[in-house]
Amino acid sequence: MPTYQIYFAGQVQGVGFRATCRHLALRLPTLVGQVWNMPDGRVGLMVRGPAEDVGLLVERLQAAFPGHVREVEQSELAAGEDGLPEGLSGVEVSHAPMLR
């Protein structure tokens, strides 16, 4: 499965963005990953799963926070570069990205 690194910029901290991301991801059981606040005011999301489901999650997050998300930057990570631990279940809220 591919893994994506996604950064959301705008008014995305202090508005329940990470918790909403986790909640919305529960409806897409193929996705696993983590979401965290970044020091520069963005929210980072590292998520593994089918491209269609990742796209759906991003769309649903933008719809849940109209006017809050100013920019979305997404890239696919090379196999083995994601640092997500095996056995991860769902999308977890964290304070920083989990790295191996």
Backbone as numpy.savetxt, mean C-alpha at the origin, in Angstrom:
# Nx Ny Nz CAx CAy CAz Cx Cy Cz
4.09 -13.95 -7.82 3.25 -12.77 -7.82 4.14 -11.52 -7.82
3.74 -10.51 -8.56 4.52 -9.27 -8.56 4.31 -8.49 -7.26
5.30 -7.68 -6.94 5.23 -6.79 -5.78 5.39 -5.37 -6.27
4.60 -4.46 -5.69 4.60 -3.07 -6.10 4.95 -2.18 -4.91
5.72 -1.15 -5.20 6.01 -0.09 -4.23 5.18 1.11 -4.69
4.32 1.59 -3.81 3.42 2.68 -4.17 3.55 3.78 -3.12
3.64 5.01 -3.60 3.71 6.17 -2.71 2.53 7.08 -3.00
1.83 7.47 -1.95 0.70 8.38 -2.05 1.10 9.72 -1.46
0.95 10.78 -2.22 1.27 12.13 -1.74 -0.01 12.94 -1.65
0.00 13.92 -0.79 -1.16 14.78 -0.57 -1.47 14.83 0.91
-2.72 15.03 1.24 -3.13 15.03 2.65 -3.53 13.60 3.01
-2.51 12.78 3.25 -2.74 11.35 3.45 -2.32 10.86 4.84
-1.76 11.72 5.65 -1.42 11.34 7.02 -2.39 12.03 7.97
-2.76 11.30 9.03 -3.66 11.86 10.03 -5.12 11.85 9.62
-5.46 11.09 8.57 -6.84 11.04 8.10 -7.40 9.62 8.05
-6.65 8.65 8.61 -7.09 7.25 8.60 -6.75 6.52 7.32
-5.81 7.04 6.56 -5.46 6.44 5.27 -4.92 5.02 5.43
-3.99 4.81 6.36 -3.40 3.48 6.52 -4.44 2.46 6.98
-5.26 2.84 7.94 -6.29 1.92 8.43 -7.30 1.59 7.33
-7.64 2.58 6.53 -8.57 2.35 5.42 -7.93 1.44 4.39
-6.65 1.62 4.12 -5.93 0.75 3.20 -6.01 -0.69 3.68
-5.74 -0.90 4.94 -5.79 -2.24 5.51 -7.19 -2.83 5.36
-8.20 -2.04 5.68 -9.58 -2.49 5.60 -9.98 -2.84 4.16
-9.65 -1.96 3.21 -10.00 -2.21 1.82 -9.27 -3.44 1.28
-8.04 -3.66 1.72 -7.26 -4.81 1.26 -7.86 -6.13 1.76
-8.59 -6.09 2.87 -9.24 -7.31 3.36 -10.23 -7.84 2.35
-10.79 -6.96 1.53 -11.76 -7.37 0.51 -11.07 -7.92 -0.74
-9.76 -7.85 -0.75 -8.96 -8.38 -1.87 -7.97 -9.38 -1.27
-8.43 -10.59 -0.96 -7.61 -11.54 -0.21 -6.35 -12.01 -0.92
-6.17 -11.67 -2.18 -4.95 -12.05 -2.89 -3.78 -11.14 -2.53
-4.05 -10.01 -1.84 -3.02 -9.03 -1.55 -2.40 -9.22 -0.18
-1.09 -9.06 -0.10 -0.37 -9.02 1.17 0.64 -7.88 1.09
0.91 -7.28 2.24 1.90 -6.21 2.24 1.86 -5.40 3.51
2.34 -4.18 3.38 2.38 -3.28 4.53 2.21 -1.85 4.04
1.71 -1.02 4.94 1.49 0.39 4.65 2.02 1.19 5.83
2.70 2.31 5.54 3.32 3.08 6.62 3.39 4.56 6.25
3.46 5.42 7.28 3.68 6.85 7.09 5.16 7.09 6.85
5.45 8.04 5.99 6.83 8.40 5.69 7.13 9.78 6.28
8.38 10.04 6.61 8.75 11.32 7.22 8.43 12.54 6.35
8.37 12.35 5.04 8.11 13.48 4.14 6.63 13.77 3.93
5.75 13.08 4.68 4.32 13.34 4.60 3.57 12.40 3.66
4.28 11.58 2.92 3.62 10.61 2.05 3.30 9.35 2.85
2.51 8.48 2.23 2.24 7.15 2.76 2.82 6.15 1.77
3.58 5.19 2.28 4.15 4.14 1.45 3.35 2.86 1.58
3.22 2.15 0.47 2.52 0.87 0.44 3.38 -0.09 -0.37
3.76 -1.20 0.23 4.41 -2.28 -0.49 3.42 -3.43 -0.49
3.04 -3.86 -1.68 1.97 -4.85 -1.76 2.29 -5.87 -2.85
2.04 -7.13 -2.52 2.26 -8.24 -3.44 0.90 -8.81 -3.83
0.71 -9.03 -5.14 -0.53 -9.61 -5.61 -0.75 -9.32 -7.08
-1.85 -9.81 -7.63 -2.14 -9.59 -9.04 -2.29 -8.10 -9.34
-1.79 -7.70 -10.50 -1.83 -6.28 -10.90 -3.25 -5.72 -10.86
-4.23 -6.52 -11.26 -5.62 -6.05 -11.28 -6.11 -5.70 -9.88
-5.76 -6.54 -8.89 -6.19 -6.29 -7.52 -5.45 -5.11 -6.91
-4.17 -4.97 -7.24 -3.42 -3.81 -6.76 -4.03 -2.54 -7.33
-4.36 -2.55 -8.61 -5.01 -1.40 -9.24 -6.34 -1.07 -8.59
-7.11 -2.11 -8.27 -8.40 -1.91 -7.59 -8.21 -1.26 -6.22
-7.20 -1.72 -5.47 -6.94 -1.15 -4.16 -6.58 0.33 -4.28
-5.73 0.68 -5.23 -5.35 2.08 -5.42 -6.56 2.91 -5.80
-7.39 2.42 -6.70 -8.61 3.13 -7.11 -9.54 3.34 -5.92
-9.73 2.30 -5.12 -10.64 2.40 -3.97 -10.10 3.37 -2.91
-8.78 3.39 -2.73 -8.19 4.36 -1.79 -8.41 5.78 -2.27
-8.21 6.03 -3.55 -8.43 7.36 -4.08 -9.89 7.76 -3.95
-10.80 6.83 -4.17 -12.23 7.12 -4.04 -12.63 7.37 -2.59
-11.97 6.69 -1.66 -12.27 6.85 -0.23 -11.76 8.18 0.32
-10.79 8.78 -0.37 -10.19 10.05 0.08 -10.20 11.07 -1.05
-11.41 11.46 -1.49 -11.48 12.42 -2.61 -10.81 13.74 -2.22
-9.95 14.22 -3.10 -9.26 15.48 -2.85 -8.05 15.38 -1.95
-7.81 14.24 -1.35 -6.68 14.07 -0.44 -5.43 13.56 -1.15
-5.62 12.67 -2.12 -4.48 12.07 -2.81 -4.13 12.96 -4.01
-2.99 13.60 -3.92 -2.54 14.51 -4.98 -1.76 13.76 -6.06
-1.01 12.74 -5.66 -0.16 12.03 -6.60 0.05 10.59 -6.14
0.11 9.67 -7.10 0.40 8.27 -6.82 1.58 7.87 -7.69
2.61 7.36 -7.06 3.80 6.89 -7.77 3.90 5.39 -7.53
3.88 4.62 -8.60 3.88 3.15 -8.47 4.97 2.55 -9.34
5.67 1.57 -8.77 6.67 0.83 -9.54 6.63 -0.63 -9.13
6.95 -1.49 -10.07 7.01 -2.92 -9.79 8.44 -3.26 -9.37
8.56 -4.01 -8.29 9.87 -4.41 -7.79 10.32 -5.71 -8.46
11.60 -5.84 -8.63 12.16 -7.08 -9.17 11.94 -8.22 -8.17
11.82 -9.42 -8.67 11.61 -10.59 -7.81 12.70 -10.65 -6.75
12.29 -10.86 -5.51 13.22 -10.99 -4.41 13.68 -9.69 -3.79
13.23 -8.54 -4.31 13.66 -7.25 -3.78 12.65 -6.61 -2.84
11.53 -7.27 -2.59 10.48 -6.60 -1.83 10.70 -6.59 -0.32
11.39 -7.56 0.22 11.63 -7.57 1.66 10.43 -7.97 2.50
9.33 -8.34 1.88 8.16 -8.77 2.65 8.39 -10.18 3.17
8.14 -10.40 4.46 8.37 -11.73 5.02 7.35 -12.75 4.51
7.76 -13.98 4.42 6.84 -15.06 4.06 5.80 -15.20 5.18
4.63 -15.65 4.82 3.59 -15.88 5.81 2.80 -14.64 6.18
3.09 -13.53 5.53 2.36 -12.29 5.79 0.91 -12.49 5.38
-0.01 -11.97 6.18 -1.43 -12.12 5.89 -2.07 -10.75 5.78
-2.63 -10.45 4.62 -3.28 -9.17 4.42 -2.27 -8.04 4.33
-2.78 -6.82 4.42 -1.93 -5.63 4.42 -1.89 -5.10 5.84
-0.71 -5.03 6.41 -0.53 -4.62 7.80 -0.08 -3.17 7.87
-0.57 -2.47 8.88 -0.11 -1.11 9.16 1.18 -1.23 9.96
2.21 -0.51 9.54 3.47 -0.56 10.25 4.05 0.84 10.39
5.11 0.96 11.16 5.75 2.25 11.36 6.85 2.50 10.34
7.32 1.45 9.71 8.36 1.55 8.68 8.30 0.27 7.87
8.83 0.28 6.67 8.78 -0.94 5.88 9.56 -2.08 6.53
9.01 -3.28 6.46 9.69 -4.47 6.98 10.69 -4.91 5.93
11.91 -5.01 6.31 12.95 -5.46 5.39 13.58 -6.71 5.93
14.01 -7.57 5.04 14.68 -8.81 5.45 16.07 -8.49 5.90
